[in-house]
């Protein structure tokens, strides 16, 4: 069974404490549906910089990533189906699914 990284993009932050609680409940419920496939629930990302080949930095990441989760699945297609239930879609975000290749 391979590991897959769900790379979350975009979405919006809750504006109130109540919205925050609802968002957290939605993520918790989704993680429950994934069960033991969750290797690492991950975290949302905070501030970022982009580093150039010359070492120069600029504020903000260029990819728009906002968080990650790592799961196991039998195939990329199955991992994609698992990602399709993510609450990130409820607030305008998206998810890219990558296989983590063992080295």
Secondary structure, 3 states (H helix, E strand, C coil): CEEEEEEEECCCCCCCHHHHHHHHHHHHHHHHHHHHHEEECCCECCCCEEECCCCCEEECCCCCEEEEEEEEECCHHHHHHHHCCCHHHHHCCEEEEEEECCC
